[in-house]
Each structure stands twice: as structure tokens, then as C-alpha cells.
Amino acid sequence: MLLLALTLGALIGIVLGLTGAGGGILAVPALTLVLGWSMTQAAPIALLAVGGAAAIGALQGLRVGLVRYRAASLIAATGMLLVPLGQHWARSLDERYLIAGFAAVMLLVARRVWRKASGVSVDEATLPRVRKIQVETGYIVWNLSSFLTLTAIGILTGLTTGLLGVGGGFIIVPALLRCSNIRLDGIVATSLMVIALVSGGAFVSAWSSGQVVFSSSAGLFVAGAALGMLLARHYAAHLPKHYVLRAFAGLIVLVSLLLLYKITY
């Protein structure tokens, strides 16, 4: 069981490192389906693992100047304010509804990832880009439009993080792609910083309310996620991106169907 927890964590870290998002969307199902934890037990540990792994990636992005740290700080600060509300909703809802909602979100994410791998950008899959956040000479132009847009992204990220125990990268990355002209590598690095901050805040909130059940398996899962992130960031440049994204999309669909099977039978 301990080796299995370490392996699962490493896989989550690898996914997060290769895609810049998506680790959280798989962490909770991994803990519930494979280790048999409940969603309320799995969510805080998933947040700790994903947040720690994302912090490693964000630090690498900061060193090379890719992270829009002011934007990331605003999104994260707003998100952390909304996390407790999402956690309250999670405790109030029947777990079957939580799992069904989680599976539905996963299928939406899989569709976006597959289209991106097929050459259709995330924003082209729905509406045209709305440039509410402009970047000039390498810096975001701060005005009311950019402030309100980043705040709205933070609100949605915080609620989703608290409710489902995910990092929010699957929200942040497509939102910034649609609403800004930030380069993709900058968006990924910024997303990792937000994930690290919001997930860390959500874990502290869960810990303070007595929701965290820590164990040897949980510790190895967290350590495995950090190791997976390091491996992924080292080898990411050598892997064909479209194959990685298609495999990721297929994995998400498979896990979502297993979750739906779990609550149906």
C-alpha cells in the first residue's frame, strides 16, 4: 500500500509537470478509487500533494522570469477567500453528488485537452478571445478591466478548489489564454504559482477545521508528487506535446467513467 501511494503521487506530479494543470483533477480519483479513501478524506491530501508539486514548478518559473507574480497573487488571494465556502458546500452535499459533479468536470477538461492536442486551441473551442488583460513590454497593463477579470478567475478557482479538492489549473490556464495575450509558457508558470498558493491555503483551512487525516500513505503520496514534478520538468522538453495531451485526455475520460461506475453500482 505504501509503495502504491508513492507511485500514485509520482504519476500525479508527472501529469502536473507536463501539462501545467490536471494533476489535481486526477489526485482525488486516484486516492478514492485506488486507495479506497472517501472524497472528504482525499481532498485535503490531494491539495497538499498538488500544491507542493506546483510550488516546485512555480519556483523554476520564477527563476527564469516566466511567472506573472502580481496576477498570480491576486488570483490566489481572491481564491483563498472563497475556499472555505467551497469546503462548506462539500461537507453539506451528498458524496454521490460530489463524485458526479467531479466526473462531469473531468469530462469537460478531457474535451478541452483533446482539442488542444488536435491543434484546436482552448479558446477556439468555444468563444473568440476577449483581451481584457493586456501585456505590453513584458508587463501586464493594470486597469479596472484586468483587475476585475483576474478577481473573477480567482473566485471561480477558490470555489472549485474548496468544493472538489482540485488545484484549479484547468480553470486558470484556459481563462488566461482567452482573456490575455500572455505567452503559454508564462501562463503555465503563473498557473503553477496560483495552484501552489490556493492549494496550500485550502489545506491549512481543512487542517484547522479538523478535516485532515494524515498517515504514512498520505506522506508518501505527497512525496511522490514532488518527485514526479521534478522528473517531468526535467524531461518535458523531450516529449511530443500532442501525444502527452492525448494520453492525458484519455486517462481523464477513463477515470471519470470509473467514478461514475462507482456511484452507480
C-alpha positions in Angstrom: 0.0 0.0 0.0 2.8 2.4 0.8 4.6 1.8 -2.5 1.3 2.2 -4.3 0.7 5.6 -2.6 4.3 6.7 -3.6 3.7 5.6 -7.2 0.3 7.3 -7.5 1.8 10.5 -6.2 4.6 10.4 -8.7 2.1 9.9 -11.5 0.2 13.0 -10.4 3.3 15.1 -10.2 4.4 14.0 -13.7 1.0 14.9 -15.1 1.1 18.3 -13.4 4.7 19.0 -14.6 3.9 18.0 -18.2 0.6 19.9 -18.6 0.8 22.8 -16.1 -2.7 21.7 -15.0 -4.6 18.5 -14.4 -2.7 17.0 -11.5 -5.5 17.9 -9.1 -8.2 16.6 -11.4 -6.6 13.1 -11.1 -5.3 13.2 -7.5 -8.7 12.8 -5.8 -9.9 10.0 -8.0 -6.5 8.2 -7.5 -7.0 8.3 -3.8 -10.6 7.3 -3.8 -10.5 4.6 -6.5 -7.2 3.0 -5.7 -6.6 3.6 -2.0 -10.3 3.5 -1.1 -10.5 6.9 0.7 -13.6 9.0 0.8 -13.7 12.3 -1.1 -13.7 14.3 2.1 -10.6 12.4 3.3 -8.8 12.5 -0.1 -9.4 16.2 -1.0 -7.0 17.8 1.6 -4.2 15.3 1.0 -4.6 15.8 -2.8 -4.4 19.6 -2.2 -1.2 19.2 -0.2 0.4 16.9 -2.9 -0.6 19.1 -5.8 0.2 22.3 -4.1 3.7 21.1 -3.1 4.4 19.8 -6.6 3.1 23.0 -8.1 5.4 25.1 -5.8 8.4 23.3 -7.3 7.4 24.1 -10.8 6.5 27.7 -9.9 9.9 28.3 -8.3 11.5 27.1 -11.6 9.3 29.6 -13.5 10.2 32.4 -11.1 13.9 31.8 -11.7 13.6 32.3 -15.4 11.1 35.2 -15.2 8.0 33.5 -16.6 5.6 33.9 -13.6 3.3 36.9 -13.6 3.6 37.1 -9.8 1.3 40.1 -9.3 -1.5 38.4 -11.3 -0.9 35.1 -9.6 -1.0 36.8 -6.1 -4.3 38.5 -6.9 -5.9 35.3 -8.2 -4.6 33.3 -5.3 -5.6 35.9 -2.6 -9.2 36.0 -4.0 -9.3 32.3 -4.4 -8.2 31.6 -0.8 -11.1 33.8 0.5 -13.6 31.6 -1.3 -12.1 28.2 -0.5 -13.8 27.9 2.9 -17.2 28.5 1.3 -16.5 25.7 -1.2 -15.4 23.4 1.6 -18.6 24.1 3.4 -20.6 23.2 0.4 -18.6 20.0 0.0 -19.4 19.0 3.6 -23.1 19.7 3.1 -23.6 17.8 -0.1 -24.1 14.0 -0.5 -20.8 12.4 -1.7 -22.6 10.8 -4.7 -23.4 14.3 -6.0 -19.9 15.5 -5.4 -18.5 12.5 -7.3 -21.0 13.0 -10.2 -20.0 16.7 -10.4 -16.4 15.9 -10.3 -16.8 13.3 -13.1 -18.7 15.9 -15.2 -15.9 18.5 -14.8 -13.3 15.8 -15.7 -15.1 15.1 -19.0 -15.2 18.8 -19.9 -11.5 19.0 -19.1 -10.8 16.0 -21.3 -12.6 17.5 -24.2 -10.6 20.7 -23.9 -7.3 18.9 -23.6 -8.1 16.6 -26.6 -9.0 19.6 -28.8 -5.8 21.4 -27.8 -3.8 18.2 -28.7 -5.6 18.2 -32.1 -4.5 21.7 -32.9 -7.6 23.5 -31.7 -6.7 26.0 -29.0 -8.6 26.1 -25.8 -10.2 29.4 -26.6 -11.2 28.5 -30.1 -13.2 25.5 -28.8 -15.9 27.9 -27.6 -15.8 31.7 -28.0 -13.3 34.1 -29.5 -10.7 35.6 -27.3 -11.6 38.6 -25.2 -8.5 40.6 -24.5 -9.4 42.0 -21.0 -5.8 41.6 -19.8 -3.1 43.3 -22.0 0.6 42.7 -21.7 3.0 45.4 -23.0 6.8 45.3 -22.9 6.6 42.2 -20.8 4.3 43.6 -18.1 0.5 43.4 -17.5 -1.3 46.7 -18.0 -3.1 47.1 -14.7 -6.5 48.8 -15.0 -10.1 48.1 -13.8 -10.7 45.5 -16.6 -7.6 43.4 -15.8 -8.2 43.7 -12.1 -11.9 42.5 -12.3 -11.0 39.7 -14.8 -8.3 38.3 -12.6 -10.5 38.6 -9.5 -13.3 36.6 -11.3 -10.8 33.9 -12.2 -9.7 33.8 -8.5 -13.3 33.5 -7.3 -14.0 30.5 -9.6 -10.7 28.9 -8.7 -11.3 29.2 -5.0 -14.8 27.8 -5.1 -13.8 24.9 -7.2 -10.7 24.2 -5.1 -12.8 24.1 -1.9 -15.6 22.1 -3.4 -13.7 19.4 -5.3 -10.2 19.5 -3.8 -8.5 20.3 -7.1 -5.8 22.9 -7.7 -7.7 24.9 -10.3 -5.2 24.8 -13.1 -7.8 23.5 -15.6 -9.7 26.8 -14.9 -6.7 29.2 -14.8 -4.9 28.1 -17.9 -7.8 28.4 -20.4 -9.1 31.6 -18.7 -5.8 33.3 -19.1 -5.5 32.0 -22.7 -8.8 33.6 -23.5 -8.5 36.8 -21.6 -4.9 37.8 -22.1 -2.0 37.8 -24.6 0.4 36.3 -22.1 2.6 33.6 -23.7 1.6 30.0 -23.0 4.8 29.2 -21.0 4.1 32.2 -18.8 0.5 31.1 -18.3 1.6 27.7 -17.2 4.2 29.0 -14.8 1.7 31.6 -13.4 -0.9 28.8 -13.1 1.5 26.7 -11.0 2.1 29.6 -8.6 -1.6 30.1 -8.1 -2.2 26.3 -7.6 0.6 26.3 -5.0 -0.8 29.2 -3.1 -4.5 28.3 -3.3 -3.9 24.6 -2.6 -1.7 25.5 0.4 -4.4 27.9 1.8 -7.1 25.3 1.2 -5.1 22.6 3.0 -4.5 24.9 6.0 -8.2 25.7 6.1 -9.0 22.0 6.1 -6.4 21.3 8.7 -7.8 24.0 11.0 -11.3 22.6 10.8 -10.1 19.0 11.6 -10.7 17.5 8.1 -7.2 16.2 7.6 -6.4 12.6 8.3 -2.7 12.2 7.8 -1.0 8.8 7.5 2.2 7.1 6.1 0.3 6.6 2.8 -0.6 10.2 2.7 3.0 11.3 3.3 4.4 9.0 0.6 1.7 10.3 -1.8 2.8 13.9 -1.2 6.5 13.0 -1.6 5.8 11.1 -4.8 4.0 14.1 -6.3 7.1 16.3 -5.6 9.4 13.6 -7.2 7.1 13.3 -10.2 7.2 17.1 -10.8 11.0 17.1 -10.7 11.1 14.3 -13.2 8.5 15.8 -15.5 10.1 19.3 -15.6 13.4 17.7 -16.5 12.1 15.6 -19.4 9.2 17.7 -20.6 11.1 19.4 -23.4 12.0 16.0 -24.9 8.4 14.6 -25.2 6.0 15.3 -28.1 3.3 17.6 -26.5 0.4 16.4 -28.6 1.0 12.7 -27.6 1.2 13.7 -24.0 -2.0 15.7 -24.1 -4.0 13.0 -25.9 -2.8 10.4 -23.4 -3.8 12.7 -20.6 -7.2 13.3 -22.1 -7.8 9.5 -22.5 -6.7 8.9 -18.9 -9.2 11.6 -17.6 -12.1 10.0 -19.5 -11.2 6.6 -18.1 -11.0 7.8 -14.6 -14.3 9.8 -14.8 -16.1 6.7 -16.1 -14.7 4.7 -13.2 -16.0 7.3 -10.8 -19.5 7.2 -12.3 -19.4 3.4 -12.2 -18.5 3.6 -8.5 -21.6 5.6 -7.6 -23.9 3.7 -9.9 -23.2 0.2 -8.8 
